[in-house]
Amino acid sequence: MNIRTLLPIMKKYEVCPKCGSTTIGNGEGGIVVEDNFYIRTCKCGFKITVDGNGRKINS
């Protein structure tokens, strides 16, 4: 994924919109970045996948 596309997405999902958590790792949440998508998960069950064009694939 292009860094110019990735940075605004990461900023948007830095704080979990469901519970407000900012913690990543140790079972608290996670981030996966691949060529064509970005996934943000949270301990509360929130999960979002965003494609390389910035569109939500699921929420």
TORPA-4810 file (N, C-alpha, C, O; in nm, 3 decimals):
<nodes>
NODE_1_0.085_-0.117_0.000_0.000_0.000_0.000_0.090_0.123_0.000_0.192_0.127_0.069_M
NODE_2_0.052_0.221_-0.075_0.124_0.347_-0.086_0.119_0.422_0.047_0.013_0.430_0.110_N
NODE_3_0.232_0.477_0.091_0.238_0.546_0.219_0.145_0.668_0.223_0.091_0.701_0.329_I
NODE_4_0.125_0.733_0.111_0.034_0.849_0.106_-0.112_0.808_0.126_-0.193_0.886_0.175_R
NODE_5_-0.143_0.687_0.089_-0.276_0.633_0.113_-0.287_0.581_0.256_-0.390_0.598_0.322_T
NODE_6_-0.181_0.516_0.303_-0.182_0.451_0.433_-0.190_0.548_0.551_-0.266_0.524_0.645_L
NODE_7_-0.114_0.656_0.549_-0.108_0.746_0.665_-0.244_0.803_0.706_-0.275_0.801_0.825_L
NODE_8_-0.327_0.854_0.614_-0.459_0.903_0.657_-0.548_0.792_0.714_-0.627_0.816_0.805_P
NODE_9_-0.537_0.671_0.659_-0.616_0.558_0.709_-0.572_0.523_0.851_-0.656_0.502_0.939_I
NODE_10_-0.440_0.518_0.873_-0.389_0.486_1.007_-0.432_0.592_1.108_-0.468_0.559_1.221_M
NODE_11_-0.428_0.718_1.068_-0.470_0.825_1.159_-0.619_0.812_1.192_-0.659_0.832_1.307_K
NODE_12_-0.699_0.780_1.092_-0.844_0.767_1.113_-0.878_0.656_1.212_-0.970_0.671_1.292_K
NODE_13_-0.804_0.545_1.207_-0.833_0.430_1.293_-0.732_0.412_1.405_-0.724_0.305_1.465_Y
NODE_14_-0.654_0.517_1.436_-0.560_0.513_1.548_-0.633_0.485_1.679_-0.586_0.406_1.762_E
NODE_15_-0.747_0.549_1.697_-0.833_0.528_1.814_-0.952_0.444_1.769_-1.018_0.477_1.671_V
NODE_16_-0.978_0.335_1.840_-1.091_0.249_1.806_-1.220_0.329_1.816_-1.249_0.386_1.922_C
NODE_17_-1.300_0.335_1.709_-1.425_0.411_1.713_-1.531_0.346_1.802_-1.630_0.411_1.838_P
NODE_18_-1.512_0.220_1.837_-1.611_0.150_1.919_-1.586_0.170_2.069_-1.680_0.196_2.144_K
NODE_19_-1.458_0.159_2.113_-1.430_0.167_2.257_-1.328_0.274_2.296_-1.309_0.302_2.415_C
NODE_20_-1.261_0.334_2.197_-1.165_0.440_2.227_-1.024_0.393_2.258_-0.938_0.475_2.290_G
NODE_21_-0.998_0.264_2.248_-0.865_0.210_2.277_-0.764_0.252_2.171_-0.797_0.260_2.052_S
NODE_22_-0.641_0.279_2.214_-0.532_0.310_2.122_-0.423_0.203_2.128_-0.319_0.216_2.062_T
NODE_23_-0.445_0.097_2.205_-0.343_-0.005_2.228_-0.341_-0.109_2.116_-0.445_-0.156_2.070_T
NODE_24_-0.219_-0.143_2.073_-0.197_-0.245_1.971_-0.101_-0.348_2.030_-0.004_-0.310_2.095_I
NODE_25_-0.126_-0.476_2.007_-0.036_-0.582_2.052_-0.079_-0.644_2.183_-0.167_-0.591_2.252_G
NODE_26_-0.019_-0.756_2.218_-0.047_-0.829_2.341_-0.196_-0.859_2.361_-0.247_-0.851_2.472_N
NODE_27_-0.264_-0.894_2.253_-0.405_-0.928_2.262_-0.499_-0.809_2.273_-0.620_-0.827_2.289_G
NODE_28_-0.445_-0.688_2.264_-0.526_-0.567_2.278_-0.579_-0.515_2.145_-0.674_-0.436_2.143_E
NODE_29_-0.521_-0.558_2.036_-0.561_-0.511_1.905_-0.447_-0.532_1.808_-0.338_-0.574_1.847_G
NODE_30_-0.472_-0.504_1.681_-0.367_-0.526_1.583_-0.385_-0.445_1.457_-0.491_-0.391_1.429_G
NODE_31_-0.276_-0.439_1.381_-0.275_-0.374_1.250_-0.204_-0.467_1.153_-0.097_-0.520_1.183_I
NODE_32_-0.264_-0.486_1.037_-0.202_-0.562_0.929_-0.203_-0.473_0.806_-0.307_-0.420_0.768_V
NODE_33_-0.086_-0.456_0.745_-0.076_-0.377_0.622_-0.018_-0.467_0.514_0.091_-0.522_0.529_V
NODE_34_-0.091_-0.481_0.406_-0.047_-0.558_0.290_-0.050_-0.466_0.169_-0.086_-0.349_0.180_E
NODE_35_-0.013_-0.519_0.053_-0.010_-0.438_-0.068_-0.145_-0.377_-0.102_-0.152_-0.263_-0.148_D
NODE_36_-0.253_-0.451_-0.080_-0.384_-0.406_-0.126_-0.485_-0.380_-0.016_-0.600_-0.347_-0.045_N
NODE_37_-0.446_-0.392_0.112_-0.543_-0.366_0.217_-0.477_-0.335_0.350_-0.358_-0.361_0.371_F
NODE_38_-0.558_-0.279_0.440_-0.518_-0.243_0.577_-0.626_-0.300_0.669_-0.744_-0.282_0.643_Y
NODE_39_-0.586_-0.368_0.775_-0.681_-0.423_0.872_-0.647_-0.369_1.010_-0.531_-0.374_1.051_I
NODE_40_-0.747_-0.318_1.080_-0.730_-0.272_1.219_-0.829_-0.350_1.304_-0.948_-0.351_1.275_R
NODE_41_-0.779_-0.415_1.409_-0.864_-0.488_1.502_-0.847_-0.433_1.642_-0.749_-0.364_1.671_T
NODE_42_-0.944_-0.463_1.729_-0.940_-0.416_1.867_-0.992_-0.526_1.959_-1.067_-0.614_1.917_C
NODE_43_-0.952_-0.518_2.084_-0.994_-0.616_2.185_-1.145_-0.619_2.204_-1.199_-0.721_2.247_K
NODE_44_-1.214_-0.510_2.173_-1.359_-0.502_2.192_-1.436_-0.574_2.082_-1.558_-0.588_2.090_C
NODE_45_-1.364_-0.621_1.978_-1.430_-0.691_1.868_-1.438_-0.609_1.741_-1.478_-0.661_1.637_G
NODE_46_-1.401_-0.482_1.748_-1.401_-0.397_1.629_-1.300_-0.451_1.528_-1.189_-0.490_1.564_F
NODE_47_-1.340_-0.452_1.400_-1.250_-0.491_1.292_-1.289_-0.414_1.167_-1.406_-0.410_1.131_K
NODE_48_-1.191_-0.354_1.103_-1.216_-0.284_0.978_-1.110_-0.325_0.878_-0.992_-0.338_0.913_I
NODE_49_-1.151_-0.345_0.755_-1.058_-0.372_0.645_-1.080_-0.263_0.542_-1.193_-0.238_0.499_T
NODE_50_-0.971_-0.199_0.501_-0.977_-0.089_0.405_-0.888_-0.127_0.287_-0.776_-0.175_0.306_V
NODE_51_-0.938_-0.106_0.164_-0.859_-0.141_0.047_-0.759_-0.031_0.012_-0.756_0.073_0.078_D
NODE_52_-0.679_-0.053_-0.089_-0.576_0.041_-0.130_-0.627_0.173_-0.181_-0.550_0.268_-0.197_G
NODE_53_-0.758_0.182_-0.208_-0.819_0.308_-0.251_-0.885_0.382_-0.136_-0.948_0.485_-0.156_N
NODE_54_-0.871_0.329_-0.014_-0.929_0.394_0.103_-1.074_0.359_0.129_-1.139_0.420_0.214_G
NODE_55_-1.127_0.259_0.056_-1.267_0.219_0.073_-1.278_0.105_0.173_-1.195_0.014_0.173_R
NODE_56_-1.380_0.111_0.258_-1.404_0.004_0.355_-1.449_-0.122_0.282_-1.536_-0.117_0.195_K
NODE_57_-1.389_-0.233_0.319_-1.431_-0.362_0.265_-1.532_-0.424_0.360_-1.629_-0.487_0.316_I
NODE_58_-1.511_-0.407_0.491_-1.608_-0.451_0.592_-1.590_-0.364_0.715_-1.491_-0.292_0.727_N
NODE_59_-1.684_-0.371_0.806_-1.671_-0.295_0.931_-1.744_-0.367_1.042_-1.745_-0.320_1.155_S
</nodes>
